[in-house]
Amino acid sequence: MLNWNSASSTFPKFVQLISLPPYTYNVMLGLICSIGGLTETLVKNSSHSLFTFLKSEIKSKGIVEIRKMCDVTYKIFSDHQKNDRITIPMFRFLDKLFDSGCLNLIIEDKDSDFIRKILKLIQMEIAGCKDIYKLIDGINVLCQFIQIKGEVCDIALVQLSILLCHRQSYVRRSTSTKLYESLLVNGDSSNIKPENLDDVMQVLSNTNWEDTVEQVKPIRNELCKLMGTRIPVPMKKKT
């Protein structure tokens, strides 16, 4: 009786297969590509189905179920490193996963290293990346980490500071805009001192990040001081 042509009918069924170990990896891989895809109907139905299912599982089984899902997500990302067909949707999936609230227990769990490990994979994925649209997706998910106090927030802010001086002006402008928006929502949860937060946001909004790198770098360095993060130093080329 199921309408197999209807995403709204099939995805609520598909997501239940996550609970069956032989299917977990492949079903999650398909869901990540669907949720991180470009087709609006597919994204809407797949994300709604997965996050509704996860919230129900968390409510009935606690943190155990979300830990399993995080482990599988990390393995998928690790297995497909530098494979844009998987990692670009992964960036978009992770961004939506943070927004869904399903990771709240993991963020609060001091015994979980998922957040730190996934951040490391994101850094590795964007290192040397020349695809500006992939970088933008990476920037969006990097900004999610500023709401997590401690080392994770510092690492994310340093990485975003590096991108504020990217050779492409579009990347610099996009980084400043997204960071501003994220601080507007989650600034109070970040490592940035409350008394410096307004100044940080003012610098982000008042600076023309499309000026040359030479012009914006001193401003970026001052911004790092305000945020309480180290100033990025370019790596020396090997001779």
NORLINGI-V915557 format. One record per residue. N is the residue number from 1. SS is DSSP state (A for helix, B for strand, O for the rest). OMEGA is omega in radians with two decimals (* if undefined). Layout:
n | ss | omega
N | SS | OMEGA
N | SS | OMEGA
//
This chain:
n | ss | omega
1 | O | -3.07
2 | O | 3.06
3 | O | -3.05
4 | O | 3.09
5 | O | -3.07
6 | O | 3.12
7 | A | -3.12
8 | A | 3.12
9 | A | -3.01
10 | A | -3.06
11 | A | 3.08
12 | A | 3.08
13 | A | -3.11
14 | A | -3.03
15 | A | -3.14
16 | A | 3.11
17 | A | 3.11
18 | A | -3.10
19 | A | -3.13
20 | O | -3.03
21 | A | -3.13
22 | A | -3.08
23 | A | -2.96
24 | A | -3.05
25 | A | -3.05
26 | A | 3.10
27 | A | 3.09
28 | A | 3.10
29 | A | 3.11
30 | A | 3.14
31 | A | 3.11
32 | A | 3.13
33 | A | 3.12
34 | A | -3.13
35 | A | 3.13
36 | O | -3.12
37 | O | -3.05
38 | O | -3.13
39 | O | -2.99
40 | A | -3.11
41 | A | 3.13
42 | A | -3.14
43 | A | -3.09
44 | A | -3.07
45 | A | -3.13
46 | A | -3.13
47 | A | 3.13
48 | A | -3.11
49 | A | -3.11
50 | A | -3.05
51 | A | 3.05
52 | A | 3.12
53 | A | -3.11
54 | A | 3.13
55 | A | 3.11
56 | A | 3.13
57 | A | 3.12
58 | A | -3.12
59 | A | -3.08
60 | A | -3.05
61 | A | 3.12
62 | O | -3.01
63 | A | -3.07
64 | A | -3.06
65 | A | -3.14
66 | A | 3.06
67 | A | 3.12
68 | A | -3.12
69 | A | 3.12
70 | A | 3.12
71 | A | 3.13
72 | A | 3.12
73 | A | 3.12
74 | A | -3.12
75 | A | 3.11
76 | A | 3.14
77 | A | -3.12
78 | A | -3.12
79 | A | -3.02
80 | O | 3.13
81 | O | 3.12
82 | O | 3.03
83 | O | -3.02
84 | A | -3.12
85 | A | 3.12
86 | A | -2.99
87 | A | 3.09
88 | A | 3.02
89 | A | 3.12
90 | A | 3.10
91 | A | -3.10
92 | A | 3.09
93 | A | -3.12
94 | A | 3.11
95 | A | 3.13
96 | A | 3.13
97 | A | 3.06
98 | A | -3.10
99 | A | -3.08
100 | A | -3.08
101 | O | -3.11
102 | O | -3.10
103 | O | -3.04
104 | A | 3.14
105 | A | 3.12
106 | A | 3.12
107 | A | -3.11
108 | A | -3.08
109 | O | -3.10
110 | O | 3.14
111 | O | -3.12
112 | O | 3.09
113 | O | -3.11
114 | A | -3.08
115 | A | -3.13
116 | A | -3.12
117 | A | -3.12
118 | A | 3.07
119 | A | 3.11
120 | A | 3.12
121 | A | 3.11
122 | A | 3.09
123 | A | 3.13
124 | A | -3.08
125 | A | -3.10
126 | A | 3.13
127 | O | 3.13
128 | O | -3.12
129 | O | -3.14
130 | O | 3.11
131 | O | -3.03
132 | A | -3.13
133 | A | 3.04
134 | A | 3.10
135 | A | 3.14
136 | A | 3.08
137 | A | 3.09
138 | A | 3.13
139 | A | -3.13
140 | A | -3.12
141 | A | 3.07
142 | A | -3.12
143 | A | 3.11
144 | A | -3.05
145 | A | -3.11
146 | A | 3.13
147 | A | -3.08
148 | O | -3.08
149 | O | 3.09
150 | O | -3.04
151 | A | -3.12
152 | A | 3.12
153 | A | 3.14
154 | A | -3.13
155 | A | -3.13
156 | A | -3.14
157 | A | 3.09
158 | A | 3.14
159 | A | 3.11
160 | A | 3.09
161 | A | 3.08
162 | A | -3.11
163 | A | 3.06
164 | O | 3.08
165 | O | 3.10
166 | O | -3.08
167 | O | 3.12
168 | O | -3.10
169 | A | 3.14
170 | A | 3.12
171 | A | 3.12
172 | A | -3.11
173 | A | -3.14
174 | A | 3.12
175 | A | -3.11
176 | A | -3.13
177 | A | -3.11
178 | A | 3.12
179 | A | 3.10
180 | A | -3.12
181 | A | -3.12
182 | A | 3.12
183 | A | 3.10
184 | A | -3.10
185 | A | -2.98
186 | A | -3.08
187 | A | -3.13
188 | A | -3.14
189 | A | -3.07
190 | O | 3.10
191 | O | -3.08
192 | O | 3.14
193 | O | -3.10
194 | A | -3.11
195 | A | 3.14
196 | A | -3.00
197 | A | 3.13
198 | A | 3.13
199 | A | 3.11
200 | A | -3.11
201 | A | 3.10
202 | A | 3.11
203 | A | -3.14
204 | A | -3.06
205 | A | -3.06
206 | A | -3.10
207 | O | 3.02
208 | O | -3.06
209 | O | 3.07
210 | O | 2.97
211 | O | -3.12
212 | O | 3.12
213 | A | 3.14
214 | A | -3.14
215 | A | -3.04
216 | A | -3.07
217 | A | 3.11
218 | A | 3.12
219 | A | 3.09
220 | A | -3.13
221 | A | 3.09
222 | A | 3.11
223 | A | 3.11
224 | A | 3.12
225 | A | 3.13
226 | A | -3.12
227 | A | -3.14
228 | O | 3.13
229 | O | 3.12
230 | O | 3.10
231 | O | -3.12
232 | O | 3.11
233 | O | -3.12
234 | O | 3.11
235 | O | 3.11
236 | O | 3.12
237 | O | 3.12
238 | O | -3.13
239 | O | *
//
